[in-house]
Amino acid sequence: MSKRYFGNFQVVDDVNKEFAITGSTRVKDTEILFAFYGTAPYEGDAIVIFERTGKLFEVNASHCSCYGLEDQWAPEETSWEALKIRKFYTCDDDQKPLVSLRALIDAHIPKETS
């Protein structure tokens, strides 16, 4: 399996800790498809893509230097097609996570036949 965690997210426990996820809403490692948390000076942003009960979800969050990601865990059901047309940005200069995200999305979109 290719790399799934980027930036300040190294393992699933980082996701649960930074978002302050507790109880039955905690995300499991087997559910995570992509997780990125970048922290540029005075700000941060995160993208998490995961599957649960056969459905695809995304979480997007950001903060200034005064706060963190806590209380922003709000999964929204999505689809690979919806993710494909989205433009993703990050406050981090490292574009490798976004390249990996695009590759993950492209891998889940059926190739068009002529």
MMTF fields as JSON, N, C-alpha, C and O atoms, coordinates in Angstrom:
{
  "mmtfVersion": "1.0.0",
  "mmtfProducer": "UNKNOWN",
  "numBonds": 455,
  "numAtoms": 456,
  "numGroups": 114,
  "numChains": 1,
  "numModels": 1,
  "chainsPerModel": [1],
  "groupsPerChain": [114],
  "chainIdList": ["A"],
  "bondAtomList": [4, 2, 8, 6, 12, 10, 16, 14, 20, 18, 24, 22, 28, 26, 32, 30, 36, 34, 40, 38, 44, 42, 48, 46, 52, 50, 56, 54, 60, 58, 64, 62, 68, 66, 72, 70, 76, 74, 80, 78, 84, 82, 88, 86, 92, 90, 96, 94, 100, 98, 104, 102, 108, 106, 112, 110, 116, 114, 120, 118, 124, 122, 128, 126, 132, 130, 136, 134, 140, 138, 144, 142, 148, 146, 152, 150, 156, 154, 160, 158, 164, 162, 168, 166, 172, 170, 176, 174, 180, 178, 184, 182, 188, 186, 192, 190, 196, 194, 200, 198, 204, 202, 208, 206, 212, 210, 216, 214, 220, 218, 224, 222, 228, 226, 232, 230, 236, 234, 240, 238, 244, 242, 248, 246, 252, 250, 256, 254, 260, 258, 264, 262, 268, 266, 272, 270, 276, 274, 280, 278, 284, 282, 288, 286, 292, 290, 296, 294, 300, 298, 304, 302, 308, 306, 312, 310, 316, 314, 320, 318, 324, 322, 328, 326, 332, 330, 336, 334, 340, 338, 344, 342, 348, 346, 352, 350, 356, 354, 360, 358, 364, 362, 368, 366, 372, 370, 376, 374, 380, 378, 384, 382, 388, 386, 392, 390, 396, 394, 400, 398, 404, 402, 408, 406, 412, 410, 416, 414, 420, 418, 424, 422, 428, 426, 432, 430, 436, 434, 440, 438, 444, 442, 448, 446, 452, 450],
  "bondOrderList": [1, 1, 1, 1, 1, 1, 1, 1, 1, 1, 1, 1, 1, 1, 1, 1, 1, 1, 1, 1, 1, 1, 1, 1, 1, 1, 1, 1, 1, 1, 1, 1, 1, 1, 1, 1, 1, 1, 1, 1, 1, 1, 1, 1, 1, 1, 1, 1, 1, 1, 1, 1, 1, 1, 1, 1, 1, 1, 1, 1, 1, 1, 1, 1, 1, 1, 1, 1, 1, 1, 1, 1, 1, 1, 1, 1, 1, 1, 1, 1, 1, 1, 1, 1, 1, 1, 1, 1, 1, 1, 1, 1, 1, 1, 1, 1, 1, 1, 1, 1, 1, 1, 1, 1, 1, 1, 1, 1, 1, 1, 1, 1, 1],
  "groupList": [{"groupName": "MET", "atomNameList": ["N", "CA", "C", "O"], "elementList": ["N", "C", "C", "O"], "formalChargeList": [0, 0, 0, 0], "bondAtomList": [1, 0, 2, 1, 3, 2], "bondOrderList": [1, 1, 2], "singleLetterCode": "M", "chemCompType": "L-PEPTIDE LINKING"}, {"groupName": "SER", "atomNameList": ["N", "CA", "C", "O"], "elementList": ["N", "C", "C", "O"], "formalChargeList": [0, 0, 0, 0], "bondAtomList": [1, 0, 2, 1, 3, 2], "bondOrderList": [1, 1, 2], "singleLetterCode": "S", "chemCompType": "L-PEPTIDE LINKING"}, {"groupName": "LYS", "atomNameList": ["N", "CA", "C", "O"], "elementList": ["N", "C", "C", "O"], "formalChargeList": [0, 0, 0, 0], "bondAtomList": [1, 0, 2, 1, 3, 2], "bondOrderList": [1, 1, 2], "singleLetterCode": "K", "chemCompType": "L-PEPTIDE LINKING"}, {"groupName": "ARG", "atomNameList": ["N", "CA", "C", "O"], "elementList": ["N", "C", "C", "O"], "formalChargeList": [0, 0, 0, 0], "bondAtomList": [1, 0, 2, 1, 3, 2], "bondOrderList": [1, 1, 2], "singleLetterCode": "R", "chemCompType": "L-PEPTIDE LINKING"}, {"groupName": "TYR", "atomNameList": ["N", "CA", "C", "O"], "elementList": ["N", "C", "C", "O"], "formalChargeList": [0, 0, 0, 0], "bondAtomList": [1, 0, 2, 1, 3, 2], "bondOrderList": [1, 1, 2], "singleLetterCode": "Y", "chemCompType": "L-PEPTIDE LINKING"}, {"groupName": "PHE", "atomNameList": ["N", "CA", "C", "O"], "elementList": ["N", "C", "C", "O"], "formalChargeList": [0, 0, 0, 0], "bondAtomList": [1, 0, 2, 1, 3, 2], "bondOrderList": [1, 1, 2], "singleLetterCode": "F", "chemCompType": "L-PEPTIDE LINKING"}, {"groupName": "GLY", "atomNameList": ["N", "CA", "C", "O"], "elementList": ["N", "C", "C", "O"], "formalChargeList": [0, 0, 0, 0], "bondAtomList": [1, 0, 2, 1, 3, 2], "bondOrderList": [1, 1, 2], "singleLetterCode": "G", "chemCompType": "PEPTIDE LINKING"}, {"groupName": "ASN", "atomNameList": ["N", "CA", "C", "O"], "elementList": ["N", "C", "C", "O"], "formalChargeList": [0, 0, 0, 0], "bondAtomList": [1, 0, 2, 1, 3, 2], "bondOrderList": [1, 1, 2], "singleLetterCode": "N", "chemCompType": "L-PEPTIDE LINKING"}, {"groupName": "GLN", "atomNameList": ["N", "CA", "C", "O"], "elementList": ["N", "C", "C", "O"], "formalChargeList": [0, 0, 0, 0], "bondAtomList": [1, 0, 2, 1, 3, 2], "bondOrderList": [1, 1, 2], "singleLetterCode": "Q", "chemCompType": "L-PEPTIDE LINKING"}, {"groupName": "VAL", "atomNameList": ["N", "CA", "C", "O"], "elementList": ["N", "C", "C", "O"], "formalChargeList": [0, 0, 0, 0], "bondAtomList": [1, 0, 2, 1, 3, 2], "bondOrderList": [1, 1, 2], "singleLetterCode": "V", "chemCompType": "L-PEPTIDE LINKING"}, {"groupName": "ASP", "atomNameList": ["N", "CA", "C", "O"], "elementList": ["N", "C", "C", "O"], "formalChargeList": [0, 0, 0, 0], "bondAtomList": [1, 0, 2, 1, 3, 2], "bondOrderList": [1, 1, 2], "singleLetterCode": "D", "chemCompType": "L-PEPTIDE LINKING"}, {"groupName": "GLU", "atomNameList": ["N", "CA", "C", "O"], "elementList": ["N", "C", "C", "O"], "formalChargeList": [0, 0, 0, 0], "bondAtomList": [1, 0, 2, 1, 3, 2], "bondOrderList": [1, 1, 2], "singleLetterCode": "E", "chemCompType": "L-PEPTIDE LINKING"}, {"groupName": "ALA", "atomNameList": ["N", "CA", "C", "O"], "elementList": ["N", "C", "C", "O"], "formalChargeList": [0, 0, 0, 0], "bondAtomList": [1, 0, 2, 1, 3, 2], "bondOrderList": [1, 1, 2], "singleLetterCode": "A", "chemCompType": "L-PEPTIDE LINKING"}, {"groupName": "ILE", "atomNameList": ["N", "CA", "C", "O"], "elementList": ["N", "C", "C", "O"], "formalChargeList": [0, 0, 0, 0], "bondAtomList": [1, 0, 2, 1, 3, 2], "bondOrderList": [1, 1, 2], "singleLetterCode": "I", "chemCompType": "L-PEPTIDE LINKING"}, {"groupName": "THR", "atomNameList": ["N", "CA", "C", "O"], "elementList": ["N", "C", "C", "O"], "formalChargeList": [0, 0, 0, 0], "bondAtomList": [1, 0, 2, 1, 3, 2], "bondOrderList": [1, 1, 2], "singleLetterCode": "T", "chemCompType": "L-PEPTIDE LINKING"}, {"groupName": "LEU", "atomNameList": ["N", "CA", "C", "O"], "elementList": ["N", "C", "C", "O"], "formalChargeList": [0, 0, 0, 0], "bondAtomList": [1, 0, 2, 1, 3, 2], "bondOrderList": [1, 1, 2], "singleLetterCode": "L", "chemCompType": "L-PEPTIDE LINKING"}, {"groupName": "PRO", "atomNameList": ["N", "CA", "C", "O"], "elementList": ["N", "C", "C", "O"], "formalChargeList": [0, 0, 0, 0], "bondAtomList": [1, 0, 2, 1, 3, 2], "bondOrderList": [1, 1, 2], "singleLetterCode": "P", "chemCompType": "L-PEPTIDE LINKING"}, {"groupName": "HIS", "atomNameList": ["N", "CA", "C", "O"], "elementList": ["N", "C", "C", "O"], "formalChargeList": [0, 0, 0, 0], "bondAtomList": [1, 0, 2, 1, 3, 2], "bondOrderList": [1, 1, 2], "singleLetterCode": "H", "chemCompType": "L-PEPTIDE LINKING"}, {"groupName": "CYS", "atomNameList": ["N", "CA", "C", "O"], "elementList": ["N", "C", "C", "O"], "formalChargeList": [0, 0, 0, 0], "bondAtomList": [1, 0, 2, 1, 3, 2], "bondOrderList": [1, 1, 2], "singleLetterCode": "C", "chemCompType": "L-PEPTIDE LINKING"}, {"groupName": "TRP", "atomNameList": ["N", "CA", "C", "O"], "elementList": ["N", "C", "C", "O"], "formalChargeList": [0, 0, 0, 0], "bondAtomList": [1, 0, 2, 1, 3, 2], "bondOrderList": [1, 1, 2], "singleLetterCode": "W", "chemCompType": "L-PEPTIDE LINKING"}],
  "groupTypeList": [0, 1, 2, 3, 4, 5, 6, 7, 5, 8, 9, 9, 10, 10, 9, 7, 2, 11, 5, 12, 13, 14, 6, 1, 14, 3, 9, 2, 10, 14, 11, 13, 15, 5, 12, 5, 4, 6, 14, 12, 16, 4, 11, 6, 10, 12, 13, 9, 13, 5, 11, 3, 14, 6, 2, 15, 5, 11, 9, 7, 12, 1, 17, 18, 1, 18, 4, 6, 15, 11, 10, 8, 19, 12, 16, 11, 11, 14, 1, 19, 11, 12, 15, 2, 13, 3, 2, 5, 4, 14, 18, 10, 10, 10, 8, 2, 16, 15, 9, 1, 15, 3, 12, 15, 13, 10, 12, 17, 13, 16, 2, 11, 14, 1],
  "groupIdList": [1, 2, 3, 4, 5, 6, 7, 8, 9, 10, 11, 12, 13, 14, 15, 16, 17, 18, 19, 20, 21, 22, 23, 24, 25, 26, 27, 28, 29, 30, 31, 32, 33, 34, 35, 36, 37, 38, 39, 40, 41, 42, 43, 44, 45, 46, 47, 48, 49, 50, 51, 52, 53, 54, 55, 56, 57, 58, 59, 60, 61, 62, 63, 64, 65, 66, 67, 68, 69, 70, 71, 72, 73, 74, 75, 76, 77, 78, 79, 80, 81, 82, 83, 84, 85, 86, 87, 88, 89, 90, 91, 92, 93, 94, 95, 96, 97, 98, 99, 100, 101, 102, 103, 104, 105, 106, 107, 108, 109, 110, 111, 112, 113, 114],
  "secStructList": [7, 7, 7, 7, 3, 3, 3, 6, 7, 7, 1, 2, 2, 2, 2, 2, 2, 2, 2, 6, 7, 7, 4, 4, 4, 7, 7, 7, 4, 4, 4, 3, 3, 3, 3, 3, 3, 3, 3, 3, 6, 6, 3, 3, 3, 3, 3, 3, 3, 3, 3, 3, 6, 6, 3, 3, 3, 3, 3, 3, 3, 3, 3, 3, 6, 6, 7, 7, 1, 6, 6, 7, 7, 7, 7, 3, 3, 3, 7, 2, 2, 2, 2, 2, 6, 7, 7, 7, 7, 7, 1, 1, 1, 7, 7, 2, 2, 2, 2, 2, 2, 2, 2, 2, 2, 2, 2, 6, 1, 7, 7, 7, 7, 7],
  "xCoordList": [0.85, 0.0, 0.893, 1.939, 0.471, 1.26, 1.075, 0.22, 1.878, 1.861, 0.498, -0.066, -0.031, -1.353, -1.295, -2.2, -0.256, -0.157, 0.93, 2.025, 0.604, 1.526, 1.548, 0.628, 2.629, 2.744, 2.809, 3.588, 1.998, 1.992, 1.21, 1.2, 0.566, -0.098, 0.866, 1.206, 1.303, 2.184, 1.486, 1.842, 0.486, -0.289, -1.717, -1.993, -2.614, -4.022, -4.215, -5.115, -3.398, -3.524, -3.313, -3.899, -2.486, -2.287, -3.588, -3.925, -4.312, -5.585, -6.572, -7.173, -6.735, -7.673, -7.29, -8.157, -6.006, -5.541, -5.741, -6.309, -5.287, -5.363, -6.799, -7.094, -7.695, -9.102, -9.881, -11.055, -9.236, -9.884, -11.096, -12.168, -10.91, -11.987, -11.999, -10.959, -13.167, -13.284, -14.422, -15.243, -14.441, -15.536, -15.674, -14.687, -16.924, -17.213, -16.927, -16.913, -16.7, -16.395, -14.907, -14.509, -14.074, -12.641, -12.449, -13.114, -11.545, -11.249, -10.202, -9.314, -10.325, -9.407, -8.401, -8.683, -7.239, -6.182, -6.661, -6.322, -7.444, -7.916, -8.897, -9.151, -9.454, -10.401, -9.72, -10.26, -8.542, -7.848, -7.298, -6.587, -7.632, -7.074, -6.046, -5.082, -6.261, -5.355, -5.563, -6.696, -4.462, -4.544, -3.351, -2.198, -3.643, -2.602, -2.913, -4.05, -1.886, -2.002, -0.737, 0.332, -0.871, 0.259, 0.165, -0.917, 1.312, 1.349, 2.419, 3.613, 1.967, 2.858, 2.916, 2.135, 3.806, 3.825, 2.441, 1.861, 1.946, 0.714, -0.578, -1.623, -0.539, -1.771, -1.574, -0.452, -2.678, -2.624, -3.853, -4.899, -3.728, -4.88, -4.743, -3.644, -5.902, -5.925, -6.973, -8.016, -6.66, -7.587, -7.494, -6.4, -8.641, -8.682, -9.744, -10.883, -9.361, -10.277, -10.303, -9.256, -11.517, -11.602, -12.879, -13.835, -12.872, -14.04, -14.553, -13.783, -15.875, -16.511, -17.855, -18.623, -18.126, -19.378, -19.683, -20.831, -18.662, -18.845, -19.069, -19.375, -18.921, -19.11, -17.813, -16.994, -17.638, -16.448, -16.761, -17.809, -15.84, -16.009, -14.771, -13.664, -14.983, -13.861, -14.072, -15.201, -12.951, -12.955, -11.936, -10.803, -12.34, -11.456, -11.481, -12.549, -10.316, -10.255, -9.07, -8.114, -9.156, -8.043, -8.097, -9.098, -6.994, -6.943, -5.842, -4.924, -5.955, -4.879, -3.966, -4.144, -3.009, -2.044, -2.655, -2.072, -3.803, -4.412, -5.087, -5.305, -5.419, -6.189, -5.547, -4.464, -6.228, -5.803, -6.987, -7.922, -6.953, -8.015, -9.17, -10.2, -9.011, -10.043, -11.422, -11.558, -12.42, -13.83, -14.143, -15.182, -13.289, -13.568, -13.801, -13.913, -13.875, -14.109, -15.588, -16.467, -15.835, -17.19, -17.171, -17.169, -17.157, -17.1, -18.305, -19.444, -18.02, -19.063, -18.94, -17.85, -20.061, -20.026, -19.669, -20.131, -18.846, -18.396, -18.293, -18.698, -17.758, -17.513, -16.185, -15.68, -15.627, -14.37, -14.588, -13.704, -15.75, -16.045, -16.093, -15.59, -16.702, -16.766, -15.368, -15.043, -14.543, -13.183, -12.358, -11.502, -12.612, -11.829, -11.984, -11.019, -13.161, -13.366, -12.993, -13.035, -12.63, -12.255, -10.847, -9.985, -10.614, -9.262, -8.837, -9.49, -7.754, -7.249, -6.07, -5.208, -6.047, -4.957, -4.442, -5.13, -3.235, -2.663, -1.761, -1.178, -1.651, -0.761, 0.7, 1.603, 0.93, 2.269, 2.876, 2.175, 4.146, 4.818, 5.056, 5.214, 5.082, 5.337, 4.105, 3.049, 4.237, 3.112, 2.992, 2.046, 3.941, 3.902, 2.605, 2.067, 2.08, 0.808, -0.33, -1.139, -0.397, -1.473, -1.294, -2.277, -0.062, 0.208, -0.255, -0.858, 0.024, -0.41, -1.93, -2.51, -2.579, -4.04, -4.629, -5.57, -4.084, -4.565, -4.383, -5.263, -3.253, -2.997, -4.004, -4.482, -4.323, -5.304, -6.67, -7.349, -7.064, -8.358, -8.388, -9.342, -7.357, -7.296, -7.351, -7.926, -6.757, -6.751, -8.151, -8.407, -9.055, -10.408, -11.448, -12.63, -11.013, -11.918, -11.738, -10.62, -12.814, -12.668, -12.108, -12.481, -11.239, -10.655, -11.725, -12.475, -11.779, -12.743, -12.263, -11.076, -13.189, -12.84, -13.388, -14.458, -12.638, -13.098, -13.836, -14.297],
  "yCoordList": [-1.183, 0.0, 1.242, 1.268, 2.25, 3.482, 4.315, 4.024, 5.326, 6.183, 6.855, 7.332, 6.894, 7.48, 8.699, 9.532, 8.819, 9.9, 10.89, 10.498, 12.187, 13.228, 14.369, 14.534, 15.156, 16.312, 15.904, 15.025, 16.533, 16.248, 14.987, 14.578, 14.374, 13.092, 11.987, 11.861, 11.191, 10.067, 8.728, 7.742, 8.691, 7.486, 7.908, 9.093, 6.942, 7.237, 7.919, 8.747, 7.591, 8.232, 9.742, 10.491, 10.195, 11.636, 12.295, 13.391, 11.633, 12.164, 12.293, 13.349, 11.213, 11.237, 12.275, 12.953, 12.401, 13.362, 14.8, 15.608, 15.133, 16.517, 17.008, 18.176, 16.108, 16.487, 16.301, 16.662, 15.741, 15.456, 14.543, 14.791, 13.485, 12.531, 11.502, 10.942, 11.257, 10.296, 9.316, 9.512, 8.263, 7.299, 6.588, 6.292, 6.317, 5.523, 6.272, 5.66, 7.576, 8.332, 8.295, 8.769, 7.725, 7.621, 6.898, 5.901, 7.408, 6.793, 5.702, 5.832, 4.618, 3.482, 3.544, 4.098, 2.98, 2.966, 2.313, 2.769, 1.251, 0.536, 1.368, 1.04, 2.435, 3.283, 4.42, 4.91, 4.834, 5.982, 5.654, 4.665, 6.491, 6.366, 7.465, 7.264, 8.633, 9.77, 10.712, 11.033, 11.149, 12.098, 13.045, 12.613, 14.338, 15.358, 16.47, 16.93, 16.894, 18.053, 18.882, 18.501, 20.013, 20.911, 22.105, 22.628, 22.521, 23.689, 24.642, 24.44, 25.67, 26.758, 27.726, 27.579, 28.703, 29.65, 30.293, 30.86, 30.187, 30.851, 30.278, 30.919, 29.1, 28.5, 27.007, 26.501, 26.315, 24.899, 24.487, 25.13, 23.407, 22.867, 21.355, 20.801, 20.709, 19.252, 18.75, 19.37, 17.608, 16.882, 15.418, 14.861, 14.802, 13.377, 12.737, 13.201, 11.668, 10.88, 9.484, 8.875, 8.978, 7.646, 6.946, 7.576, 5.617, 4.792, 4.179, 3.71, 4.192, 3.581, 3.027, 3.71, 1.795, 1.103, 1.212, 1.428, 1.064, 1.077, 2.44, 2.533, 3.508, 4.861, 5.647, 5.409, 6.591, 7.432, 8.768, 9.366, 9.228, 10.479, 11.352, 10.861, 12.662, 13.597, 14.55, 14.858, 15.008, 16.038, 17.08, 16.744, 18.339, 19.46, 20.394, 20.702, 20.843, 21.723, 22.667, 22.389, 23.792, 24.745, 25.545, 25.538, 26.235, 27.049, 28.089, 27.977, 29.108, 30.096, 29.634, 28.534, 30.441, 30.032, 29.91, 29.272, 30.503, 30.498, 29.183, 28.902, 28.378, 27.165, 25.993, 26.111, 24.863, 23.675, 23.099, 23.823, 21.795, 21.134, 20.658, 20.228, 20.729, 20.217, 20.793, 21.943, 19.958, 20.305, 20.577, 21.167, 20.171, 20.347, 19.02, 18.991, 17.921, 16.622, 16.561, 16.316, 16.788, 16.793, 16.075, 16.72, 14.733, 13.984, 14.27, 14.345, 14.428, 14.626, 13.503, 13.214, 12.871, 11.809, 12.421, 13.507, 11.708, 12.197, 11.031, 9.915, 11.282, 10.234, 10.546, 11.666, 9.539, 9.757, 10.766, 11.573, 10.728, 11.665, 13.103, 14.02, 13.293, 14.639, 15.121, 16.293, 14.228, 14.613, 14.97, 15.853, 14.284, 14.533, 15.964, 16.535, 16.562, 17.917, 19.003, 20.19, 18.602, 19.572, 20.09, 19.377, 21.322, 21.891, 21.902, 22.522, 21.222, 21.146, 22.088, 22.17, 22.786, 23.709, 23.38, 22.756, 23.809, 23.64, 24.817, 25.419, 25.141, 26.234, 25.792, 26.621, 24.51, 23.94, 24.055, 23.854, 24.371, 24.484, 23.133, 23.068, 22.06, 20.732, 20.248, 20.036, 20.076, 19.653, 18.136, 17.647, 17.379, 15.919, 15.318, 14.405, 15.798, 15.231, 15.425, 14.52, 16.596, 16.839, 16.008, 15.591, 15.768, 14.888, 13.468, 12.794, 13.021, 11.687, 11.598, 10.574, 12.665, 12.689, 12.582, 11.819, 13.34, 13.275, 11.862, 11.358, 11.234, 9.878, 8.888, 7.991, 9.051, 8.187, 8.353, 7.369, 9.585, 9.857, 9.265, 8.577, 9.528, 9.015, 7.493, 6.917, 6.836, 5.373, 4.807, 3.641, 5.623, 5.154, 5.591, 5.272, 6.313, 6.746, 5.801, 5.621, 5.205, 4.303, 5.051, 6.194, 4.413, 4.989, 5.034, 4.078, 6.164, 6.305, 5.5, 5.492, 4.831, 4.085, 4.831, 5.437, 4.779, 5.486, 4.569, 4.999],
  "zCoordList": [0.0, 0.0, 0.0, 0.648, -0.723, -0.807, 0.469, 1.305, 0.587, 1.757, 1.899, 0.914, 3.118, 3.371, 4.279, 4.245, 5.085, 6.071, 5.652, 5.25, 5.756, 5.318, 6.328, 7.129, 6.269, 7.153, 8.604, 8.975, 9.425, 10.86, 11.216, 12.377, 10.249, 10.469, 10.059, 8.882, 11.02, 10.73, 10.918, 10.273, 11.808, 12.116, 12.447, 12.637, 12.514, 12.784, 14.14, 14.285, 15.121, 16.436, 16.352, 17.134, 15.418, 15.219, 14.751, 15.2, 13.857, 13.351, 14.508, 14.707, 15.267, 16.393, 17.44, 17.991, 17.713, 18.721, 18.255, 18.989, 17.051, 16.572, 16.408, 16.66, 15.984, 15.846, 17.153, 17.23, 18.174, 19.46, 19.265, 19.818, 18.473, 18.2, 19.324, 19.671, 19.885, 20.983, 20.711, 19.815, 21.508, 21.462, 20.135, 19.463, 19.766, 18.572, 17.273, 16.205, 17.343, 16.123, 15.771, 14.707, 16.675, 16.368, 15.042, 14.761, 14.245, 12.949, 13.165, 14.007, 12.382, 12.475, 11.34, 10.277, 11.569, 10.551, 9.263, 8.171, 9.382, 8.194, 7.373, 6.213, 7.942, 7.235, 6.463, 5.471, 6.92, 6.332, 4.945, 4.767, 3.971, 2.624, 2.37, 1.632, 2.991, 2.832, 4.016, 4.374, 4.617, 5.729, 5.667, 5.691, 5.587, 5.521, 6.516, 6.616, 7.247, 8.14, 7.989, 8.466, 7.323, 7.112, 8.036, 8.303, 8.514, 9.397, 8.904, 9.125, 8.24, 7.843, 9.021, 9.961, 9.005, 10.112, 10.306, 9.379, 11.517, 11.956, 11.388, 11.496, 10.79, 10.294, 10.062, 10.096, 9.828, 9.526, 8.742, 8.832, 7.966, 7.263, 7.148, 7.153, 7.043, 7.014, 6.03, 5.824, 5.433, 4.566, 4.984, 5.075, 5.237, 5.556, 4.665, 4.61, 3.971, 3.152, 3.77, 3.99, 4.051, 4.647, 4.216, 3.764, 4.369, 4.06, 5.347, 6.185, 5.487, 6.655, 6.198, 5.521, 6.572, 6.212, 4.718, 4.329, 3.891, 2.447, 1.826, 0.637, 2.614, 2.105, 2.21, 3.098, 1.285, 1.24, 1.919, 1.678, 2.77, 3.502, 3.366, 3.143, 3.504, 3.558, 4.721, 5.104, 5.276, 6.314, 5.884, 5.54, 5.905, 5.597, 6.793, 7.324, 7.215, 8.378, 8.236, 7.513, 8.947, 8.953, 10.246, 10.962, 10.527, 11.742, 11.642, 10.829, 12.491, 12.618, 13.745, 14.269, 14.12, 15.139, 16.526, 17.402, 16.735, 18.071, 18.422, 19.6, 17.434, 17.654, 16.941, 16.369, 16.984, 16.269, 15.523, 15.18, 15.268, 14.518, 15.392, 14.872, 16.713, 17.608, 17.262, 16.842, 17.454, 17.201, 15.731, 15.435, 14.815, 13.389, 12.665, 11.44, 13.422, 12.796, 12.384, 13.209, 11.099, 10.552, 9.203, 8.155, 9.229, 7.978, 7.083, 7.544, 5.796, 4.791, 3.783, 3.289, 3.479, 2.477, 1.123, 0.773, 0.378, -0.921, -1.89, -1.566, -3.065, -4.067, -4.733, -4.652, -5.392, -6.117, -7.234, -7.522, -7.862, -8.937, -8.418, -9.066, -7.246, -6.642, -6.263, -6.454, -5.728, -5.347, -6.579, -6.52, -7.698, -8.915, -9.407, -9.914, -9.277, -9.799, -8.793, -9.116, -7.58, -6.553, -6.761, -7.276, -6.363, -6.335, -4.877, -4.037, -4.583, -3.215, -3.073, -3.949, -1.973, -1.656, -0.265, 0.542, -0.007, 1.323, 1.631, 0.73, 2.909, 3.32, 3.293, 3.41, 3.142, 3.146, 1.747, 0.755, 1.654, 0.354, -0.316, -1.535, 0.463, -0.07, -0.833, -0.238, -2.129, -2.958, -3.092, -3.71, -2.519, -2.63, -2.099, -2.725, -0.962, -0.5, -1.496, -1.698, -2.117, -3.075, -4.34, -4.952, -4.732, -5.874, -5.538, -6.375, -4.325, -3.892, -3.824, -4.188, -3.36, -3.3, -4.699, -4.92, -5.645, -7.03, -7.606, -8.304, -7.315, -7.807, -7.206, -7.901, -5.92, -5.262, -5.917, -6.212, -6.14, -6.776, -8.182, -8.545, -8.968, -10.347, -10.384, -11.307, -9.386, -9.339, -9.101, -9.401, -8.567, -8.274, -9.309, -9.178, -10.324, -11.39, -12.574, -13.057, -13.038, -14.207, -15.41, -15.676, -16.108, -17.33, -18.412, -18.611, -19.102, -20.19, -21.388, -21.713, -22.031, -23.242, -24.443, -24.383, -25.537, -26.725, -27.65, -28.708]
}
